[in-house]
Amino acid sequence: MKRLSLPVGGIPSNPPRAGALVDTFGRVHKKIRISLTDRCNLRCIYCMTENTTFVPKHSHLSSDELFQTIRLLYSIGIHQIRLTGGEPLLRADIVTITQSILSISPKINVSLTTNGVLLERYSKDLFNSGIKTINISLDSLNESQFSLISKRFHLKEVLDGIKSAKSAGFPVIKLNSVIIKNANEDQIIPLAQFALENNFQLRFIESMPIGANHWDVDQLVDRAQIIRILAEHFGKMEQFDRQDSSPAELWKTPQGGIIGIIASISKPFCERCDRLRLTADGFLRACLFSVNETDIKPFLRPNIDLFAIESAIRSTVWQKEQGHQISSKDFIKPGRTMHSIGG
């Protein structure tokens, strides 16, 4: 991937003030992941510690601050929004937030990622608010294994939440499964069968160095291993040609089912990344693994400065690096963990 042709003297310090949200490698940004809270009712080992310290609630962006920011984002080219956390369903105003976002324009595609614990309570209201795609984290179908990974005994609530989402009518239900060596690799086939039998879209995700606990490559169950395990059970897997900027590779089983793999470590997809991130406490990030972020709260409080927010957005995109350096000796682990950045 090469940088755009730029004037003599290198990369301009200031990004374009109009037009598409483009970085210096020519990637046009159309998506954003917005964390609504850093709080969570699980303590997954790849995400956070048991005694995590959360930011004060007054630091979280309010529903109105989110609305104003998202309306601006839409006006400058961001049309796909994923609401995340922490656990976004811990926001009491979650339905109000989704309704206000979707009131901006019917062209906005809003999806939500949840751990599913509270989903049974909210699934019908979320569907009625206009959300059509929901991602649910599910790392094991075994209760003891689930509790070892999440540090909580909530598998029944998660499965009930998945069932309620299906009953509510969500046309797209995706399951996200982080696979960790010596923890849940034996769940690859049970999870695949569960998803295929229920017409869910399953995404296996390689573990990443973004949690609070120690991570090393020996913990990794990589893309090649996952494909091998699937093929040993289902037969030869056929890969689809990638048609968009989705991080997931899609594989078809001989029986016709589709399974995705997000290989952030063994086969990064940085060259086609077109997404930004906004943390619950109002920091813009160009990449999950970035060590740089921009606080936009000063442009929201006490008064909203839309010009300053747009400038911050464009600058964040413009300064986006070519890709993460996880496999490099120069890799620096971000100061925030996954729950704080937004999953």
C-alpha positions in Angstrom: 0.0 0.0 0.0 1.5 3.3 -1.1 0.8 6.9 0.1 -1.1 9.2 -2.2 1.0 11.4 -4.5 1.7 14.4 -2.4 3.5 17.7 -3.0 7.2 18.0 -2.6 8.0 18.3 1.0 6.1 15.2 2.2 2.8 14.8 3.9 0.8 18.0 4.6 0.2 18.5 8.3 -3.4 19.5 7.5 -5.9 17.2 5.9 -8.3 18.3 3.1 -11.1 20.5 4.6 -13.8 19.1 2.4 -14.8 16.0 0.5 -14.4 12.4 1.5 -12.7 11.4 4.7 -9.5 10.1 3.1 -6.2 9.2 4.7 -2.8 9.6 3.1 -3.0 6.0 1.7 -6.2 6.8 -0.2 -8.5 4.8 2.1 -11.9 6.5 2.2 -13.6 6.2 5.5 -17.3 5.4 5.7 -17.7 3.6 9.0 -17.3 4.3 12.7 -17.5 2.1 15.8 -19.0 4.1 18.7 -18.6 2.9 22.3 -21.5 3.9 24.5 -19.9 2.9 27.8 -16.8 1.2 29.1 -18.8 -0.7 31.7 -19.6 -4.3 31.3 -21.4 -7.1 33.2 -18.8 -9.7 32.1 -15.0 -9.8 32.7 -13.8 -11.7 29.6 -10.1 -12.7 30.0 -9.2 -11.3 26.5 -10.7 -7.9 27.3 -10.3 -6.7 30.9 -9.4 -7.6 34.5 -11.8 -8.4 37.3 -11.0 -5.2 39.1 -11.1 -2.8 36.2 -11.5 0.9 37.0 -14.1 2.6 34.8 -14.2 6.2 33.7 -16.7 8.4 35.6 -20.2 8.3 34.0 -20.1 12.1 33.6 -17.2 11.6 31.2 -19.4 9.5 28.9 -20.9 11.4 25.9 -24.5 12.1 26.5 -27.2 11.1 24.0 -27.4 14.6 22.7 -23.7 14.9 22.3 -23.7 11.6 20.4 -26.5 12.8 18.2 -24.8 16.0 17.3 -21.5 14.2 16.6 -23.2 11.5 14.5 -25.2 14.0 12.5 -21.9 15.7 11.6 -20.2 12.4 10.8 -23.1 11.5 8.4 -22.8 14.8 6.7 -19.1 14.2 5.9 -19.5 10.6 4.6 -19.9 8.2 7.6 -23.0 6.1 6.8 -22.3 2.9 8.8 -22.3 3.0 12.6 -21.8 0.2 15.0 -22.7 0.8 18.6 -20.4 -1.0 21.1 -19.1 -1.0 24.6 -18.2 -2.2 27.2 -21.7 -3.5 27.1 -24.0 -0.9 25.3 -27.1 -2.3 26.8 -26.0 -1.0 30.2 -26.9 2.4 28.9 -30.4 3.1 30.1 -31.0 5.4 27.1 -29.9 2.8 24.5 -33.2 2.7 22.7 -33.4 6.5 22.7 -29.9 6.7 21.2 -30.7 4.3 18.4 -33.9 6.0 17.6 -32.3 9.4 17.4 -29.4 8.2 15.2 -31.9 6.6 12.8 -33.9 9.7 12.7 -31.0 11.6 11.0 -31.4 9.7 7.7 -32.9 6.4 6.5 -29.5 5.9 4.7 -27.6 5.4 8.0 -26.9 1.7 8.6 -26.8 1.2 12.4 -25.8 -2.1 14.0 -25.0 -3.1 17.6 -22.6 -5.4 19.3 -23.6 -6.9 22.7 -22.6 -9.7 25.0 -26.2 -10.7 25.0 -26.7 -10.8 28.8 -29.5 -8.1 28.7 -30.6 -8.7 25.2 -33.8 -10.6 26.0 -35.0 -7.4 27.8 -34.2 -5.1 24.9 -34.4 -7.1 21.6 -37.9 -6.1 20.6 -37.4 -2.4 21.3 -34.1 -2.4 19.5 -35.6 -4.0 16.5 -38.5 -1.6 16.5 -36.1 1.3 16.7 -34.8 0.4 13.3 -31.7 -1.7 14.0 -31.5 -4.6 11.6 -28.1 -6.2 12.4 -27.0 -7.4 15.8 -23.7 -9.0 16.8 -23.7 -11.2 19.9 -20.5 -12.4 21.6 -20.5 -16.2 22.3 -17.2 -17.9 23.0 -18.6 -21.2 24.3 -21.8 -23.3 24.5 -20.4 -25.0 27.6 -21.4 -23.3 30.9 -18.2 -24.0 32.8 -16.0 -23.0 29.9 -18.1 -19.9 29.3 -17.7 -18.9 33.0 -13.9 -19.5 32.8 -13.6 -17.1 29.9 -16.2 -14.5 31.0 -15.7 -14.8 34.8 -19.5 -14.8 35.1 -22.3 -17.5 35.0 -24.5 -15.9 32.3 -24.6 -18.4 29.5 -28.3 -19.1 29.9 -29.0 -15.3 29.7 -26.9 -15.0 26.5 -28.6 -17.9 24.9 -32.0 -16.6 25.9 -31.0 -13.2 24.4 -30.0 -14.8 21.1 -33.3 -16.6 21.0 -35.2 -13.4 21.7 -33.3 -11.6 18.9 -34.3 -14.3 16.5 -38.0 -14.0 17.6 -37.9 -10.2 17.4 -37.2 -10.5 13.7 -33.6 -9.3 13.2 -32.8 -10.2 9.6 -29.1 -10.4 10.4 -27.8 -12.0 13.6 -24.1 -12.5 13.9 -22.2 -14.4 16.5 -18.7 -13.4 17.5 -16.4 -16.0 18.9 -12.8 -15.3 20.1 -10.8 -18.5 20.0 -8.0 -19.0 22.5 -5.6 -21.9 22.8 -6.3 -24.2 25.7 -9.5 -22.3 26.5 -12.1 -22.9 23.9 -10.7 -24.3 20.6 -12.8 -27.4 21.2 -15.9 -25.2 20.7 -15.1 -24.4 17.0 -17.3 -27.2 15.7 -20.2 -26.9 18.3 -20.4 -23.1 17.7 -20.3 -23.6 13.9 -23.1 -26.2 14.1 -25.2 -24.0 16.4 -24.9 -21.0 14.0 -25.5 -23.0 10.8 -28.6 -24.8 12.3 -30.1 -21.4 13.3 -29.1 -19.4 10.2 -26.8 -17.1 12.2 -23.6 -15.7 10.7 -20.7 -16.9 12.8 -17.4 -15.0 13.0 -14.4 -16.7 14.5 -11.9 -14.0 15.8 -8.2 -14.5 16.5 -7.2 -13.3 20.0 -5.4 -10.0 20.0 -3.0 -8.1 22.3 -5.6 -5.6 23.5 -6.8 -7.0 26.8 -5.5 -6.3 30.3 -3.9 -9.7 30.7 -0.6 -10.9 29.2 -0.8 -12.0 25.6 1.7 -13.8 23.5 1.5 -15.5 20.1 1.4 -19.0 21.8 -2.2 -18.2 22.8 -3.2 -17.8 19.2 -5.5 -20.2 17.4 -4.9 -18.7 14.0 -6.9 -18.6 10.7 -5.1 -21.7 9.3 -5.9 -23.8 12.3 -9.5 -22.8 12.4 -9.9 -23.6 8.7 -8.2 -27.0 9.2 -10.5 -27.9 12.1 -13.6 -26.8 10.1 -12.5 -28.8 7.1 -11.8 -31.9 9.1 -15.4 -31.9 10.3 -17.4 -30.4 7.3 -15.2 -31.2 4.4 -13.2 -28.9 2.1 -14.0 -25.2 2.7 -14.5 -22.8 -0.3 -13.4 -19.2 0.2 -15.5 -16.4 -1.2 -13.9 -13.5 -3.0 -14.0 -10.5 -0.7 -16.4 -7.9 -2.1 -16.2 -5.1 0.5 -14.1 -3.8 3.4 -15.5 -6.2 5.9 -12.8 -7.6 8.2 -14.1 -11.1 7.9 -13.1 -13.7 5.3 -16.1 -15.8 4.3 -15.8 -19.6 3.9 -18.5 -21.9 2.5 -19.0 -25.4 3.9 -19.8 -28.2 1.4 -23.2 -28.3 3.0 -23.8 -24.6 2.0 -23.3 -22.8 5.3 -21.2 -19.6 5.6 -18.6 -19.1 8.3 -16.4 -16.0 8.7 -12.9 -15.6 10.1 -11.4 -12.4 11.3 -7.7 -12.9 11.2 -6.4 -9.6 12.6 -3.0 -11.2 13.6 -2.2 -13.8 10.9 -3.7 -12.0 7.9 -4.3 -8.4 8.7 -6.8 -6.4 6.6 -5.4 -2.9 7.3 -5.0 -2.0 3.6 -8.8 -1.9 3.2 -9.8 -0.5 6.6 -12.3 2.2 6.3 -13.4 2.7 9.9 -12.9 5.1 12.8 -13.5 4.6 16.5 -15.1 6.9 19.1 -14.6 5.9 22.7 -17.4 6.3 25.3 -15.5 9.2 26.9 -15.2 11.1 23.6 -11.8 10.2 22.1 -11.4 9.6 18.3 -9.1 6.8 17.3 -8.1 5.8 13.7 -7.3 2.2 14.7 -7.9 -0.2 17.5 -4.2 -0.5 18.1 -3.4 3.2 17.8 -1.4 4.9 20.6 -2.8 8.2 19.5 -6.3 9.6 20.1 -8.1 13.0 20.0 -10.4 14.2 22.7 -13.5 15.9 21.2 -15.2 16.7 24.5 -13.8 20.2 24.6 -15.6 20.9 21.4 -18.9 19.6 22.8 -18.8 21.1 26.3 -20.0 23.6 27.3 -20.8 24.6 23.7 -20.8 22.6 20.5 -18.2 23.6 17.9 -19.0 21.6 14.8 -16.1 23.1 12.8 -13.6 22.0 15.5 -15.1 18.5 15.6 -15.0 18.1 11.9 -11.4 19.3 11.9 -10.5 16.8 14.5 -12.2 14.0 12.6 -10.4 14.9 9.3 -7.1 15.2 11.1 -7.5 11.8 12.8 -8.3 10.1 9.5 -5.4 11.9 7.7 -2.9 10.7 10.3 -4.0 7.1 10.2 -1.0 4.8 9.9 -0.6 2.2 7.2 -1.4 -0.7 9.6 -0.8 -2.1 13.0 2.6 -3.5 13.9 1.6 -6.5 16.1 4.1 -8.8 14.4 6.9 -6.2 14.7 9.4 -5.8 17.5 8.4 -2.1 17.4 4.8 -2.8 18.4 3.6 -0.7 21.3 0.5 -2.0 23.1 -2.2 0.6 23.4 -2.7 2.2 26.8 -6.3 1.3 26.7 -7.8 -2.2 26.8 -10.6 -3.4 24.6 -13.5 -2.5 26.9 -12.2 1.1 27.1 -11.7 1.5 23.4 -14.8 -0.3 22.2 -15.1 -3.8 21.0 
